[in-house]
Amino acid sequence: MGVFTTTAGPGTATGHEQVVFCQDQPTGLRAIIAIYSTALGPALGGTRFYPYASEADALHDVLELSRGMAYKNAMAGLDLGGGKAVIWGDPEQLKTEPLLRAYGRFVESLGGRYYTACDVGTYVPDMDVVARETRFATGRSREQGGAGDSSELTAWGVFQGMRAAAEHRWGSASLAGRRVGIAGLGKVGRQLTGHLLDDGAAVVATDVSERAVDWARSTYPQVDLVDDTDVLIRQEIDVYAPCALGGALDDDTVPALRAEIVAGAANNQLAHPGVEKLLAERGILYAPDYVVNAGGVIQVADEVTGAATPSANGRYGFDFDRAKARATGIYRTTREILRSADREGVPPAVAADRLAERRMAEVGRLRAIHLR
C-alpha cells in the first residue's frame, strides 16, 4: 500500500487527506501521522508505538488505522474526523521524554488538524509528556485535566456491543450462561473480563504475555486459560472477542471458529475485504469492530469537547459520567446496524460502512457553508 494507492490495484485511491513523515535523529524518533478525513472536524486517533518489521509495514498500519478512526468517529456521532499516528520502534528501548516531546512538536505543527491519544505502546503518562509540547494531546491524566485511561470505556462499549449482538442472535441482551473467548488480556481485555463475569458469563482467554496470564490466574481464577489463539477459536464458545492487534479474522481463522458471535476491542479485525462475507456464509454474527470499540474515543473526545461544553454540574472539562452515558449508547448503535444489515441483506460490516460514509458526506457537506 502506498500513500496514494492501495493494494486493491493501480489507481485505487486510499482517500487520505494528508500523511506526514516525522523524524528527529537525536532522539531516534521516526513517526508517521495519517489524516484520513476532517469532513466532520479535526482528526482524532491514538499514537501506536510499535517495532514494525519495515517502514512499509508502519505505513500500511497507519493508513488502515486512520481510515478506521474516521468511520469509528462518524458512527459514534462525534464531530471529529479520523487520523492515527505510529512511532516506529520498540517502546521498551526507545521511549524517552525527549522523543515524546519531539513527537509532540510535530503534532503541534499540524495546527489542530490532528488530536492524538493513547494506543498500543503509549499510555496516559506518555500523553502528559506529549502535551507539554502541544495543545492537541488527549488521554492525559485526570490530574492534568484529562480523561485518563480510555481503556475503561473501551471495554464498557465492547460489552454493550456484545449485549446488542447477543440480543439480536439469541433474543436476550444478557451474556449469563454464555461462554466468551477473549484473545488478549491487555488494558481492555482485562476490564472486559470483569464485565462479563459480573453478567454471569463464563470466560476462556489467552495472551502472549506471561505477565497477563499470571494476572488473570491470580485475579480471576475462574477464567479458563488456553495456550494460544488457535486453541481458543476451536473452543466451544458462544462469543469470540479479539482484543489484541488487527487481522484477527482471516481465511484460516473463520473456518475454524466455533463461536456464533464476534465482538471484540481490536481494530481492523477483518484481515482483508471479503472476510465479512465468509463470516456471513458461516452464520457468524459480526459486530463491526469500529462500532463496538468506540468507547475509548468517546472518552477522549469528551476531553476535547468538554473544554467548551459545560457538564450537568456546570463545570467545564472532561466529565466521566457524560462520556459513559454516551458510550452506553453503543448498545443502541450496534442494534441499529445489525437490524439495518438484515433489512438490506448485507453483512453488518457493509451496513456500518454505509452509515458512516453517509454521515461523513451529509454532515461534512455543511462545511461548505462559509461562516465568518
N, C-alpha and C positions, 0 to 999 in steps of 0.2 A: 504494500500500500504506500502510495506517495502522498504528498500534501494535496495535490490537485486531482488525482485519480485513485480509484480503488482497484483491488484485485478482481473486481467483477468484470473488468475489461477496459480496453482503451477508450478514453473519452467519458468514462463514468465518473462524474464528479463526486467528491466527498461532501461538498456543501459547506465546508468550513469558511468562516469569515476571515480568520486570522490565526496564524501559527507562528509563535515566537521561540527562537532558539536562544538560550541564555548560557553564557559561560563566564566564570570568574576563575582564572587559573590559580591565583594564590590560595584560594580556599578549596579548590577542586570541584567547584560547582559546575555541573552540566545538567541543565534543565530544559524542558520544552513545555510551553504553555499553549494550549489549543483552545480557541474560542469558536464554538460551533455556530451559535446564534445569539444575537442580542435583540431579537424581534420583540421579546416580552420584557426586556430590561437588561441590566448588567448580567454578564455570565457568572454563575456561581458553581463551583465544584472544587473538590478537595485536591490536595497535593499528595501524590503517591511517591514514596522514596523506596526504590527497588533496584536490585542488581540485575538489570536486564542483560541478556546474553550479547546484545548488539544494539547499536543506535537505531537500526531498523525496527527492532522489537519494541524499543521505547516509543518510537514514533507511532507505530501501529496501535499500541495500547492507548496512548493519549488521544489519538484521533477517535478511536472507538468509544473510550470513556467519556469524552467531551460531548459526543453526539448523544450518548445515553443520558447525560445530565440535562441536555436541552429537553428531551422527551420527559424525563422524570419531573423536572420543574414545571413543565406545562401541565402534566397530569395531576400534579399536586396543587394546581390552582395558584401557583406563585407568579408574581410579576417579575420574574427573573429568567434570564437566558441560561444557556448551558456552556460550561467550559470545564477544563481539567488541566492539571499540571503533573508532570512526572520529573523527579530528580533521579538521574541515572547513577546508581552506585549502591554500595552496601551501607545502610544507615548505621550499623553497628561499628563501622570503621570510619566513615566519612562525616557523619553528622557532628557539626560543631556550631558554636554560636556565630562565628564569622561567616560560615557558609549559609546558615539560615538567614542572617541579616542581609547578606549579599542577594539571596533569593528574594527577600522582602523588597529590596530596592528595585528589582526587576518587575515585581508585581505593581509597585507604586508607579513605575514608569508608564504603565498602561492607562493611568489616569481614571481608574474606576470602571473600565470595561470588564475587568475580571476580579471577582472576590474569591479568595482561597479559603480553605478549611482543612481539617484533618482527613487523612485517608490511610491506606496501608503504609506503615513505616513512619507515620507522623502522628504526633499526639498533642494534647492541649498545651503542655509546656512549650512545645515547639512553636505553636501558633502565637504564644505570648512573646516569643523572641522575634518571630517574623513581624509581628505587629509593632515592634519598636522602629521599624523602617517603613511601614506602610499603613495607611488608613483602611486598607481593604483586606484585612485578615479577620476571619471569623472563627468560631470554635475556640475562642480564648477562654481562659479560666474564669470562673464566677468572680474571683477576687479582682480580676481585671475588667469586670463588667461584661464578660462574655457569656456564652451559652453553656460552656463546659463540654464534657464528653458527649458527642452526638450519638454514640452507640446506644445510649439508653432509649431514646425514642426510635432509633432504627429498629431495635429488637421489638419494641412495642408495636410499631407499624407492621412488621412482618407477621407478628402474632395476629393482628387484626385482619390482614390479608388472608392468612391461613384460615381464620374463622369463617371469612366470607366464602372461601373456596370449599370448606367443609359443608357449609350450609347449601351451597349450590349442588354439591355432589351427593350429600347424604341427608339433606333436609334439616340438619341441626348445626348451629354455629359452635357448639361445644366440641372440644377435642377429647373429652373424657372417654376413656376406653379405647382410644386410638393409639397406634404406635408410630412415633415420628422419628425419622432418621436424620440426624444433624451432622453434616460434613463441615467441620471447622468449629473449634471451641475458643475462638478469639473473643474480642471485645463484645461482638454482637451475639455470637453463638452461645456464650455463657448466660447472657441475660434472657435469651430466648428459651433456653433450657428451663430457667426458673419459671417463666410464664406458663410453659407447657405443663410442668409438673403441678403447678398451682391449679391448673384447669383439669387435672385428673388424667393427663396423657401419660403414656409410657414413652421413654426416650432411649434410643440407641444412638451412639455417637462415635466419632473418630476424629483424630487430629494428628498432624505430622509432628507436632511438638510434644515431647515427653513432659514438659512443664505443664502444658494444657491438660494432658491426660491425667497427670498427678493431681491437678486442681479438681478435675471432675471426680476422680476417685475419692478424694477426701471431702469434697463439698456435697456431692450428690451420689452417695454410694448406690442408690437405686438405679442409676443410669447404667445401661449395658454398654461396654466399651469394646469396639472391634478394631482389628489391626489397620485397615485402610478403607478408602472409599470403594474400591472394587468389592470388598466384602460387604460393606454397608448397603450398597444398592441392590444386592442379591438377598438381603434380609426380608423377612415377612413384615414389611412396613406399610402403613397406610399413606403416610406423607413423607416426601423427601425434601429436606431443607438444605440446599447448598449454601454455605455461609463462609466460603473461603474465596479463592480467586475465580476469575471468569472461565468460560468454556467448559463448565461442568457437565453440560448436556451435549453429547456428540453422537456420531454414528455407532459407536461401540457401547456407550452408556445407556442410551434409550432402549435398545432391545433387551438389555439385561435388567432394567429397572422393574422392581416389583410393586412400587407404590402406585396409588391411584391419583395422587395429587403431588405437584411440585410447587413449593412456595418457600423461597429462601432469600437470604440477605445479599448473596453475591451479585456483583454487577456482571452484565453481559454473559448470562448463563448459557445462551444458545451459541454453540461454537461457530455456526455458520448459518446463513439463510437456508431454510428448508427443514431445520430441526424441529421447528414448531409444527410442521406437517407430520413428521414422524411421531411426535407425541400424540397428536390428534388421532392418527391412524391406530395407535395402540390404546386409545381410550383414556389417556393420561391427561388430567386437567392441569393446565399450566397457568399459574397466576403470574403475570408478567413481572419480571424482577424489578424494573424501574418504577413500577406502581407500588408494590408491597414494601420495598426498601426505602421509600421516600421519607420516612420519619426523621432520619438524621438531617436531611437537607431542610426539612420543615423547621427543625430545631435551630439550625444555624441561620436560616433565613429570618427567623424572629429576632435574632441578634441584629441583623441588618435593618429590618423594617421597624423594630422596636425603638430605635433611636429617634424616629419621627412620629411614632404612634403610641399614645398612652394606653396602658392596660386598664382593666376594670377598676383598679385602685388609684388610677390617675398618674401612675408613675411611668416614666419613660425608660426604655431599655428592654433587655430580654425578660420575658415572662414565661416561666416553665409551664404553668397551668394553661396559658393560652396556646402554647406550642403543642402540648399534649392533647388538648381538645382537637386541634387541627389534625394531628397525627392519627387520632382515633377515627377520623373520617376516612382513613384508608380502607376501612371495612366497607363503607358505602361505595367508594370509588371502585374497589375491586368487584363488588357485587354487580355494579352497573356495567362494567366491562365484560364480565362473564355472560351476563344476560344479552348484551349487545352482540357478542360473538355468536350466541345461539341464534339470535334473530337474523343475523347477516350470513350465517352459515360459513364462518371463517374461524381460524384458530384465535384464541384470546390475544396472542401477541400481535396479530394483524389488527384486531379491533382496537387495541390500545394505541398502536401507531397511528391509526386513522384519527382517533380522537385527539391525540397530542398534536398531530400535524394541522388539524382543523383549528385548534385553539391558537397555535402559533401564527397561522395565516390570518384568522379573523381578528384576533386582538392585535397582532403585530401590524396589521394594515392601518390601525388607528394612529400609529407612529407617523404616518404620512401627513396627518393633520398638524400643521405647524402651530406651536404655542410660543408666545413671547417668553 
